[in-house]
Amino acid sequence: MSFINTTLHPSVSKAITEQGYSKATPIQQQAIPATLERRDVLGCAQTGTGKTAAFLIPILQMLLEDNYPQRRPCIKALILAPTRELALQIAENTQSLSAHTTIKHVVLFGGVSQQPQIDKLRAGVDILIATPGRLKDLMNQGHVALNQVKYLVLDEADRMLDMGFIHDIKQIIRHIPADRQTLFFSATMPTEILKLTHALLRNPVRIEVTPVATAAEQVTQYVYFSEKQQKPSLLLNLLGNQASETVIVFTKMKHVADKLSRFLNKEGISAAAIHGNKSQLQRQTALERFKHRQTRVLVATDIAARGIDVDKLSHVINYDLPQTAETYVHRIGRTGRAGAAGTAISICSREEKPMLIEIQKLIKKTITVASIPGYSQKN
């Protein structure tokens, strides 16, 4: 499906063309028409499949069809995201796709002063993008009214479950009219998420563009076996390959991310850490420097990295294997995006072998074993 051949408002079509969208991705091909038919949508898709545009384009179209915004905008669309990074990414896409309209949007997230966000809300907003915690806080203070919401989007619902937001989400939704359209996106469908979909969605169109938790085909995957104490040296060796121009290195723990970042900088490799203990300014500065190739390596924990979208990211390195196999799929989905090739490397210690087995079961693939002389596991 070509975006150009889709019947869209000229303002939206112009923005789509300017953003370089020519052919819709599989999830966009299915989700956009279903949403424009005013159907609820249950989308199961991994990161990097284009789902942000899959819900933003039809929402903008429907707001324009509904003759919004009015002279005094009120919240007509609410988009909930699990992390500030993902919320900001959605806001950036909203800004780009609504550039030729008068539709206003605001993004809310914690970790920063709430007053500037309150001021923007008072000025009027059509689309509200928010993390559940900050939204609930501002609702409790009387700064947000959701009684006019017609379109509700839950993005990366499985991550919201992992982060303990489901209770907050249920409380927020009680303030939204039952007569609404709901779009629900999740990379995985655990039991709790399925229960939530049954409660929120009405006869939804179910869209699965790839099997649940399937690793991207264009990502080449390798695993290096190493003793735990050898990991820093092995990582340094792997980064010595200049083909890895931009790299996200994943760790499980925040303090490990900081320690690794300091180690790499000391060894002459520009690196920055990004995790939940960093301030919003620190996280955004690190991300912007990485996007503009001023920093070569971004060392990240899983929650901080969710929603990071970097063009032409060449490598993802799992310094630590994740606690769940599904998280591995999310991690490597940072590379190999939009049809580009990517490489995912895992460093596996003796203690992590059981998780490697679980990962390979989930992706139904044996990951290629690679080695460097001097690095191995003792028998």
PLY file of the C-alpha trace (Angstrom):
ply
format ascii 1.0
element vertex 379
property float x
property float y
property float z
element edge 378
property int vertex1
property int vertex2
end_header
0.00 0.00 0.00
1.32 3.41 -0.93
0.60 6.31 1.40
0.15 8.50 -1.66
-2.70 6.30 -2.91
-4.46 6.34 0.44
-7.28 8.86 0.80
-5.88 11.19 3.43
-6.25 14.87 4.23
-3.84 16.95 2.10
-2.11 18.28 5.23
-1.37 14.75 6.43
-0.33 13.54 2.97
2.09 16.45 2.61
3.73 15.64 5.95
3.98 11.95 5.06
5.75 12.81 1.82
8.13 15.18 3.62
9.01 12.44 6.12
10.04 10.17 3.25
7.27 7.60 3.71
6.52 6.00 0.35
5.33 2.46 1.05
3.43 1.46 4.18
4.89 -1.25 6.42
2.81 -4.41 7.02
1.32 -3.15 10.28
0.52 0.20 8.68
-1.15 -1.53 5.74
-3.56 -3.26 8.11
-3.91 -0.87 11.04
-4.49 2.39 9.16
-7.58 1.23 7.17
-9.04 -0.56 10.21
-8.59 2.51 12.39
-10.10 4.79 9.75
-13.14 2.50 9.79
-13.46 3.48 13.47
-12.70 -0.08 14.62
-10.83 -1.01 17.78
-7.43 -2.48 16.94
-5.31 -5.06 18.76
-1.84 -4.93 17.22
0.90 -7.41 18.04
4.17 -6.20 16.58
7.78 -5.94 17.61
9.72 -2.68 17.74
10.84 -1.14 14.47
7.77 -2.17 12.47
6.31 1.33 12.07
3.47 1.09 14.57
3.83 4.70 15.77
2.82 6.01 12.35
0.23 3.21 12.15
-1.80 4.89 14.88
-0.75 8.54 14.47
-1.70 8.89 10.80
-5.32 7.72 11.19
-5.77 9.68 14.44
-4.68 12.89 12.74
-6.94 12.08 9.80
-9.95 11.45 12.05
-9.38 14.61 14.09
-9.41 16.59 10.86
-12.55 14.78 9.69
-14.16 15.59 13.04
-13.44 19.28 12.40
-10.97 19.50 15.26
-9.25 21.39 16.66
-11.89 23.84 17.79
-11.12 27.36 18.88
-10.51 26.04 22.38
-8.87 22.61 21.95
-9.63 19.86 24.43
-8.06 16.43 24.72
-9.57 14.22 22.02
-6.80 11.64 21.73
-4.78 10.11 24.57
-1.65 8.07 23.86
-0.13 6.20 26.81
3.50 5.03 26.67
5.61 3.26 29.31
8.74 5.42 29.25
9.64 9.05 28.75
11.88 8.11 25.80
9.04 6.44 23.95
6.65 9.28 24.84
9.14 11.80 23.44
9.63 9.72 20.29
5.86 9.64 19.74
5.72 13.40 20.35
8.45 13.99 17.76
6.52 11.94 15.21
3.32 13.79 16.08
5.09 17.11 15.55
6.32 16.00 12.12
3.05 14.46 10.91
0.86 17.34 12.15
3.20 20.08 10.91
0.70 21.38 8.32
-2.32 21.30 10.63
-3.37 23.36 13.64
-3.63 20.24 15.81
-1.85 20.74 19.12
-0.13 18.09 21.18
1.50 17.94 24.61
3.77 15.28 26.10
3.78 14.52 29.83
6.42 12.50 31.71
8.03 12.49 35.11
11.54 13.40 36.21
11.15 17.07 35.24
9.28 20.08 36.63
5.54 19.75 36.04
4.83 23.48 35.70
5.87 23.87 32.03
3.68 20.87 31.20
0.75 22.38 33.12
1.19 25.66 31.23
0.99 23.85 27.90
-2.12 21.97 29.00
-3.81 25.25 29.93
-3.09 26.61 26.44
-5.21 23.80 24.96
-4.31 20.42 23.51
-5.88 17.97 21.05
-3.49 15.02 21.43
-2.05 14.15 24.83
0.96 11.79 24.96
1.84 10.66 28.47
3.48 8.18 30.77
0.93 6.82 33.26
2.62 8.06 36.44
2.86 11.74 35.52
-0.59 11.73 33.92
-2.18 10.28 37.04
-0.40 12.88 39.21
-1.69 15.79 37.10
-5.18 14.30 36.96
-5.23 14.06 40.76
-4.24 17.73 40.93
-7.07 18.70 38.60
-4.92 19.76 35.65
-6.12 17.11 33.15
-9.68 16.31 32.05
-10.23 13.21 29.89
-14.02 13.40 29.56
-13.81 14.41 25.87
-11.37 11.69 24.74
-12.54 9.85 21.63
-9.34 7.98 20.74
-7.23 5.99 23.21
-3.89 4.38 22.35
-1.91 2.05 24.62
1.56 1.56 23.16
3.92 -1.19 24.33
1.37 -2.46 26.82
3.55 -5.43 27.80
6.26 -3.06 28.99
3.69 -1.15 31.03
2.78 -4.44 32.67
6.46 -5.14 33.41
6.84 -1.69 34.97
3.79 -2.06 37.21
1.64 0.54 35.43
-1.43 -1.61 34.80
-3.20 -0.45 37.99
-2.58 3.21 37.06
-3.84 2.59 33.53
-7.07 1.06 34.79
-7.62 4.11 37.02
-6.92 6.51 34.15
-9.30 4.72 31.79
-12.17 5.08 34.28
-12.10 8.80 33.48
-12.40 8.25 29.71
-15.82 7.90 28.03
-16.79 4.29 27.28
-17.87 5.42 23.82
-14.38 5.69 22.38
-12.07 3.98 19.90
-9.19 2.04 21.45
-5.93 1.05 19.75
-3.83 -1.42 21.69
-0.26 -2.36 20.74
2.00 -4.90 22.41
5.03 -6.92 21.31
4.00 -9.87 23.48
0.65 -11.07 24.81
1.03 -12.44 28.34
-2.11 -13.51 30.21
-2.54 -10.20 32.06
-2.37 -8.25 28.81
-4.96 -10.51 27.18
-7.28 -9.93 30.15
-6.84 -6.19 29.71
-7.64 -6.35 26.00
-10.88 -8.21 26.73
-11.89 -5.47 29.17
-10.94 -2.51 26.94
-11.57 -3.50 23.34
-14.86 -4.01 21.51
-14.77 -6.56 18.68
-11.24 -5.52 17.71
-9.44 -6.09 14.45
-6.49 -8.27 15.45
-3.27 -7.61 13.59
-0.13 -9.74 13.89
2.49 -8.70 11.37
5.14 -11.08 12.71
4.92 -14.02 15.11
5.03 -12.95 18.75
8.61 -12.35 19.94
10.22 -13.26 16.61
13.66 -11.78 16.07
14.05 -9.54 13.03
15.27 -11.59 10.05
17.69 -8.89 8.90
19.61 -8.96 12.21
22.66 -11.23 12.19
23.14 -12.73 15.65
26.30 -14.00 17.35
27.18 -15.20 20.83
30.64 -15.12 22.43
31.27 -17.30 25.48
33.37 -15.70 28.17
34.17 -15.88 31.86
32.42 -13.08 33.71
35.65 -11.29 34.63
36.73 -11.28 30.96
33.66 -9.42 29.76
35.06 -5.84 29.89
38.17 -6.83 27.94
36.14 -8.82 25.40
33.76 -5.89 24.90
36.74 -3.61 24.26
38.06 -6.10 21.72
34.70 -6.27 19.95
34.48 -2.49 19.80
37.94 -2.41 18.22
36.20 -3.41 15.00
35.52 -0.07 13.36
32.64 -1.57 11.37
30.59 -1.12 14.54
30.09 2.60 14.02
27.21 3.08 16.43
26.55 0.63 19.23
24.04 0.22 22.04
25.45 -1.94 24.83
22.82 -3.43 27.14
23.38 -4.15 30.82
20.95 -5.41 33.45
22.04 -3.07 36.24
22.29 0.71 36.37
25.62 0.73 38.25
27.12 -1.63 35.65
26.07 0.79 32.89
27.85 3.65 34.66
30.95 1.57 35.37
31.14 0.33 31.79
30.71 3.82 30.38
33.60 5.12 32.51
35.76 2.15 31.48
35.17 2.71 27.75
35.87 6.44 27.94
39.10 5.72 29.82
40.07 3.34 26.98
39.46 6.03 24.37
35.97 4.97 23.17
33.39 7.73 23.54
30.51 6.35 25.60
27.57 7.53 27.70
25.27 5.69 30.08
21.49 6.01 30.06
19.26 4.55 32.79
16.46 5.38 35.19
18.66 7.13 37.77
19.81 9.72 35.24
17.94 13.01 35.07
15.78 13.74 32.05
18.32 16.30 30.84
21.18 13.82 31.18
19.25 11.15 29.29
18.21 13.46 26.50
21.70 14.92 26.14
23.24 11.44 25.95
20.67 10.32 23.39
21.06 13.41 21.21
24.86 13.10 21.20
24.52 9.45 20.22
22.02 10.20 17.44
24.37 12.86 16.02
27.36 10.46 16.15
29.13 12.57 18.79
29.14 9.50 21.07
29.92 6.10 19.60
28.56 3.83 22.36
25.37 4.17 24.39
25.36 1.92 27.45
21.75 1.36 28.45
19.45 -0.58 30.74
16.32 -2.08 29.22
13.73 0.37 30.54
15.79 3.42 29.57
16.38 2.08 26.06
12.73 1.30 25.26
11.59 3.75 22.61
15.07 4.71 21.41
14.93 4.99 17.64
18.32 5.65 16.01
18.83 5.66 12.26
21.39 3.18 10.92
22.32 1.68 14.27
24.89 -0.91 13.23
25.28 -3.03 16.36
23.57 -4.08 19.56
25.74 -5.81 22.16
24.25 -7.70 25.09
26.95 -7.27 27.72
24.56 -9.04 30.08
21.90 -11.40 28.81
18.44 -10.14 29.84
16.27 -11.70 32.53
13.57 -12.68 30.04
13.86 -14.07 26.52
11.27 -11.57 25.22
13.52 -8.70 26.31
16.28 -10.08 24.09
13.99 -9.63 21.08
13.21 -6.04 22.09
16.91 -5.31 22.52
18.05 -6.58 19.15
15.08 -4.82 17.56
16.96 -1.56 18.06
19.08 -2.51 15.03
17.99 -3.90 11.66
15.15 -1.36 11.47
13.23 -0.24 8.42
14.70 -3.01 6.27
18.33 -2.19 7.09
20.84 -4.84 8.13
22.08 -5.03 11.70
24.24 -7.13 13.98
23.42 -8.35 17.49
26.21 -9.74 19.68
25.75 -11.40 23.06
28.47 -12.05 25.62
27.43 -15.10 27.60
29.03 -16.14 30.88
28.70 -19.58 32.44
25.89 -18.37 34.72
23.91 -17.03 31.76
23.81 -20.22 29.68
20.29 -21.17 30.89
18.98 -17.82 29.61
20.70 -18.35 26.26
18.83 -21.64 25.96
15.53 -19.88 26.68
16.28 -17.19 24.10
17.02 -19.76 21.41
13.80 -21.61 22.23
11.80 -18.43 21.86
13.32 -17.28 18.57
13.41 -20.89 17.27
16.97 -20.43 16.14
20.44 -21.47 17.25
22.58 -18.35 17.57
25.93 -18.61 15.79
28.86 -19.06 18.19
31.83 -16.78 17.50
35.14 -16.55 19.31
38.26 -14.45 19.72
41.54 -16.11 20.71
42.14 -15.78 24.44
38.49 -15.49 25.37
36.51 -18.57 26.28
34.98 -20.43 29.20
37.04 -22.89 31.19
35.76 -26.45 31.18
0 1
1 2
2 3
3 4
4 5
5 6
6 7
7 8
8 9
9 10
10 11
11 12
12 13
13 14
14 15
15 16
16 17
17 18
18 19
19 20
20 21
21 22
22 23
23 24
24 25
25 26
26 27
27 28
28 29
29 30
30 31
31 32
32 33
33 34
34 35
35 36
36 37
37 38
38 39
39 40
40 41
41 42
42 43
43 44
44 45
45 46
46 47
47 48
48 49
49 50
50 51
51 52
52 53
53 54
54 55
55 56
56 57
57 58
58 59
59 60
60 61
61 62
62 63
63 64
64 65
65 66
66 67
67 68
68 69
69 70
70 71
71 72
72 73
73 74
74 75
75 76
76 77
77 78
78 79
79 80
80 81
81 82
82 83
83 84
84 85
85 86
86 87
87 88
88 89
89 90
90 91
91 92
92 93
93 94
94 95
95 96
96 97
97 98
98 99
99 100
100 101
101 102
102 103
103 104
104 105
105 106
106 107
107 108
108 109
109 110
110 111
111 112
112 113
113 114
114 115
115 116
116 117
117 118
118 119
119 120
120 121
121 122
122 123
123 124
124 125
125 126
126 127
127 128
128 129
129 130
130 131
131 132
132 133
133 134
134 135
135 136
136 137
137 138
138 139
139 140
140 141
141 142
142 143
143 144
144 145
145 146
146 147
147 148
148 149
149 150
150 151
151 152
152 153
153 154
154 155
155 156
156 157
157 158
158 159
159 160
160 161
161 162
162 163
163 164
164 165
165 166
166 167
167 168
168 169
169 170
170 171
171 172
172 173
173 174
174 175
175 176
176 177
177 178
178 179
179 180
180 181
181 182
182 183
183 184
184 185
185 186
186 187
187 188
188 189
189 190
190 191
191 192
192 193
193 194
194 195
195 196
196 197
197 198
198 199
199 200
200 201
201 202
202 203
203 204
204 205
205 206
206 207
207 208
208 209
209 210
210 211
211 212
212 213
213 214
214 215
215 216
216 217
217 218
218 219
219 220
220 221
221 222
222 223
223 224
224 225
225 226
226 227
227 228
228 229
229 230
230 231
231 232
232 233
233 234
234 235
235 236
236 237
237 238
238 239
239 240
240 241
241 242
242 243
243 244
244 245
245 246
246 247
247 248
248 249
249 250
250 251
251 252
252 253
253 254
254 255
255 256
256 257
257 258
258 259
259 260
260 261
261 262
262 263
263 264
264 265
265 266
266 267
267 268
268 269
269 270
270 271
271 272
272 273
273 274
274 275
275 276
276 277
277 278
278 279
279 280
280 281
281 282
282 283
283 284
284 285
285 286
286 287
287 288
288 289
289 290
290 291
291 292
292 293
293 294
294 295
295 296
296 297
297 298
298 299
299 300
300 301
301 302
302 303
303 304
304 305
305 306
306 307
307 308
308 309
309 310
310 311
311 312
312 313
313 314
314 315
315 316
316 317
317 318
318 319
319 320
320 321
321 322
322 323
323 324
324 325
325 326
326 327
327 328
328 329
329 330
330 331
331 332
332 333
333 334
334 335
335 336
336 337
337 338
338 339
339 340
340 341
341 342
342 343
343 344
344 345
345 346
346 347
347 348
348 349
349 350
350 351
351 352
352 353
353 354
354 355
355 356
356 357
357 358
358 359
359 360
360 361
361 362
362 363
363 364
364 365
365 366
366 367
367 368
368 369
369 370
370 371
371 372
372 373
373 374
374 375
375 376
376 377
377 378
